[in-house]
């Protein structure tokens, strides 16, 4: 009497296998996407995808992760999400809104040049308290790693590291222009470093900003002075 062997079917792609162990080891693209759904970068991509549909079609009410995983846009959104994680992007929600508002091509969302364009605009209009908090948190981490006071970051930090911190928005012009150590740093950096940070600390814009918001500038100066910056 002939017997038929039981086949084990993948619930994601319907491929069949003779052994259960082979099915367990099998990793098709739909299964891979299912397994990675809780990754931070994938979740950022999912939220951006939902916001994209809310903006372009008026509603994402019926969109699920399964819809996202089957979408032709999946790879682009996940690539964007993972890039945000890698660079520790500042205010991802605002970044997504900016990308949508400015009709940026989805295939370009992950690019460094796109993020730089967004961030240079964002830093000019963010709340002073957010800029101060981010700088303090960044300097605390720097100080813990070197057993130095956080407020000495601009005094004794590596100049290339400080340049990087400015060009990635960790240290805002609110800080650079409104504390003694920031002013000293600007006087000491070389021409190449000035060229790197200039798009981020455009003095023409920021001097006008401080003139328009004198109370905020005075607050920043006082907070930074008290903190030892």
Buried (B, 14 or more C-beta within 10 A) or exposed (E): EEEEEEEBEBEBEEEEBEEEEEBEEBEEEBBEBBEEEEBEBBBBBBBBBBBBBBBEEEEBEEBEBEBBBEBEBBEBBBBBBBBBBEEEBBBBEBBBBBBBEEEBEBEEBBBEEBBBBBBBEBBBEBEBEBBBEBBBEBBBEBBEEEEBBBBBBBBEBEEEEBBBBBBBBBBBBBBBBBBBBBEEBBEEBEEEBEEBBEEBBBEEEBEEBBEEEEEBBEBBBEBBEEBEB
